[in-house]
Amino acid sequence: LQGSGVLSLATGSVTGVQAAGVLNVATASVTGAQFGVVNVATEGISGAQFGLINYALDSDFSFGLLNIIPHGRTHVSVWGDETGTAHVSLKHGTKHFHNIYDVGYRLSGEDYALHFGLGLGGHIPILDNLSVDLDLLASRVTTTNFEKEEINLVNRFNATLGWEIAPKLTVFAGPSVSVFVSKKHDGASLPLFGDQLVVDAGKPDKEVNVRVWPGFVVGIRGL
């Protein structure tokens, strides 16, 4: 165990746990785990990193808001959902875990709607050209009606099956479940698939409204 209140610096390989209140740095490989606000393993980590920002040349598992893994997975996806929203997402992370950075634009409805989302997900290879992604994505929705906006948050769970149709080119599709939390009853005026709500806890006189519905995802990813 190597620990420090602020900075933990290892000029060689680390075996075990490296923990600091702010910054962990290992100038060689790490076999074990790093815990800190910022974690750096310049030659990769066999184990896990837990922090706000993580850097490793390669990693088994890095959990944080921003993970930088030069030898990890990086995908750019273009996809659509049942609300008529087109998305562009960047997925980056380790072999089985990734962060998601997403921007979406609703193509239908009276007012435009922009989505700005962050998420986490898992990647499960099945065969050489088949894989499953399980993703959680939380998106802030911004519409033309700025003066009335308070809370407009769409939380999505997507379960997609991907088929690699060419090297570094995969088509994917699958079901989803969305939970929309809004300060006003009509929220961001999201068009719902078939207008069929599984749950609508919203009432015009209630402060916070929750709407839940099933949906689908279809898209293509590369890199």
N, C-alpha and C positions, 0 to 999 in steps of 0.2 A: 504494500500500500504506500503510495506517495501522495501526500496531501499538503495543502497550504491554504492560508486564509484568502489570499488574492491570486498569486501566481504559482503554478507548479510547472517547472521546467526540467525535462529529461533530455540530456544530450546524446543519449543512446536509446536502445530498445527498452520497452517497458513490458514487464510481465506482471499482471495483476490489475490493480485499480489505481487510476490517477484521478485525483479530485482536487478542485480548487474553487474558491468563491467566485472567481471571475474567469481566469484563463488557464487552460492546460495546453502545454506544448510538448510534443515528443518529436525529436529531430530524426528518429528512425521509426521502426514499426512498433505497434502496440498489440500485445496479446492479452486481452482482458477487456477493460472498460474505462471510459473517460466520463467524468461528471463535472460539468461547469457551465458557465454562461457561454463561453467560447471554447471549443475543443479543436486542437490541431494535431494531426498525425501525418507527418510529411511522407512516410513510406507506407501508409495504409494501416488498417486495424483489423485484426482477427478477433472479433467480439462485437462490442457495441459502444456507441457514443450517445450521450444524452445532454443536450444543451440548447440554447437559443440559436447559436450558429455553430455548425460543425464542418470541418474540412478534413478530408482524408484522401489519399491517392486512390485507395480502394477500401471498401468497407463491407462487412457482413450486415451491419445494421446501424443506421444513424438516424436519430429521432430529434427533430428540431424544426424551428420555423424556416430556417435556411440551411440547406445541406449542399456542400460543394464537393462533388466526388468526380474528379477528372476521368477516372477509369470506370465510372458507374454507367447506369442507363440514362439516356436522354431521348425523349420523344416529343414531337410536336403533333398535336391532334387537332383535327377540324371535325366538329360533330354537331348534331342537332338533337333537340328533345321535343317532347309532346306539346310544349307551350309555343312552338314556333320560334324558339330562340336558337341562333347560330352561335357556336362557341369556338374559340381558339385557345387551346390549353398547352402549357409546357409541363411535362412530367420529367422529373429528374430525381435520381436516387440510387439506391443499391440494387442488387440483383432481385430482391423480393419486396422492397419497400421504397416508396417514392413520395415526394411532395408534389402538389399540383398548384399551378398559378394560372388563373383562368380569366378571360374576358369574353363576355357574351353580348349579343345584340338581338333584341326581339324583332322579328321581321313582320309581325302582324299586330293588329290592335290600333286603337285610335292614337295613343301616345307611344313614342319610342320608349324603350327600356334598355338601359345598359346594366350589365352584370359585372361585378368585380369580385372574383372569388379566390379563396385559398382552400386547400384540402390536403388530405393524406390518403394513401392507398397502398394496396398490396398487389403484387404480380405473381401469378402462379402458373408456371409452364406445365402444360399437359403432354403435348407431343412436340416434335421439332418445329411444327408450324401452327400449333394451337396453344392458346394461353387464356387465362381468366384474370381479369382485373376487378378488384373490389375497392371502390373509391367512395370517400366521404368528402363532399364539397359544400362549403358555406359561402353564399354570395350576397353581397349588398346590391340591392336593386335601386337604380336611379332613374326617374322618369321626368317628363316635361313639367310635372306638377310639383316643382321644388318646394313651394311655400307650405305645402301640407304634409311633406314627408317628415317622418320621425323614425319609426322602425319599419324597414322593409327588408327582410332577411329570408332567403330561400336556402334551405338545407336539403341536399340531395344525397341519396345513396344509390350508386350505379353499380350493377353487376353485369359485366360485359364479357362476351366470348370473342376473342380475336383470332383471325385467320390470316397468316402471313402469305399473301398472294404473290409476292415478289420480294427479293432481298431488301430488307429495311422498309417494307411497305405492307401495312396490315389494315384490313377492314375489320370493324367490330360492331357489335350490336348487343342489346340486352335490355332487361327490365330495370325500372328505377322506382323509388318511392321518394316523394318530396313533402317537406313540411315548410309551410310559409307562415312566418310570424310577422304581423303588421300592427301598427298603431291605429290604423283606420280600417273600416270593414272591407273596403274594396282593395286595400293594399296598393300595389302598383298596377292594378287593372290587368293582372296576368290572365291571359286566356287559358283555361284549363282544358285538358284533353277530354272532349265529350261533355264538359261541364259536369262530370260525375265526381262528386266529393265523397271520399270515404268518411272523413270527419270534417265538420265545420263548426268549430267552437265559437265562431264569431257572431256577435250581435252588434247592431249599430250603436248601442249605448255602452258597449264594453270598451275598456281602455286598450286591451291587447287581444288580438284575434289570431287564432291558429287554424290553418287549413291544411288538410292532408289529402294527397291523391296519388294514385299509381301512374306510371308513365313508361316511357321507353327512351332509349339512346341509340343512335346510329351514327357512325362516322368512320374516319380513316386516319391513320397515324403513320408517321415516317421518322427517319433517322435512327 
